[in-house]
Amino acid sequence: VYPIVVAVDGPAGSGKSSVSKAVARELGYGFLDTGAAYRALAWHAEASGVDTDDAASVIGCLESFDYRIGTDPAGYGVHVGDTDVTSAIREPHISGIVSRVARVPEVRTHLIELFRAIMAAEPRPGIVVEGRDITTVVAPDAPVRVLLTASEEVRMARRAAELADVPAEATAEQLRARDRADSKVVDFMTAAEGVVTVDSTELDFDETVAAVIAVIRGSQ
Ligand code: C5P
């Protein structure tokens, strides 16, 4: 049987990754962080000496992009070839350039195919897939589709707390710039028809996880 797909979209700092991961763990589902793949491709392009502003060169990198994700629920590490890039792809430098790579249509087509192959191969009963265009483009037919939002103020504060060694204002500015750039490519701020919005502004982490699980249970 095909695994149940739980599609989760939302802006940067909405808590999508950590919430989706916790939901997957609790239900014994697989987990796919699609943003990590765009980040890993940005890392790979730079490691290959490519100017990430040049779409043709980025497209040229796709063939050699050997993206591998760990299936261990404790880690979900990300590798490009034999290199563990799990922490490198979270660096502010990569956050600063990833949108340039993600806006290239050929890049999106290539990665969407990869995501669908990973979803189809999931051995567990379900998979939580999170990103910006999962509910609308990658898996519009998923039986569970959630838009995870939070006020801009709360999203900035959460991300600043995560990157404690970077000045909060710099983090907030980068997050706003990234949302602006990404919004030109996909709309992840408004829920498409049939997509359930979970607003985590007033919820703590566990409450947000419980709210998403309630949506999943409610749809079964
Ligand atoms: O989710 P995260 O913030 O790690 O995503 C990193 C970047 O990857 C986003 O800023 C966006 O440019 C791109 N992305 C995307 N489509 C997705 C997921 C991420 O374009 N489904």
Residues whose N, C-alpha, C, O or C-beta is under 5 A from the ligand:
A	BS01	C5P	A12 T34 G35 A36 Y38 V98 S99 A102 G131 R132 D133 R178 D182
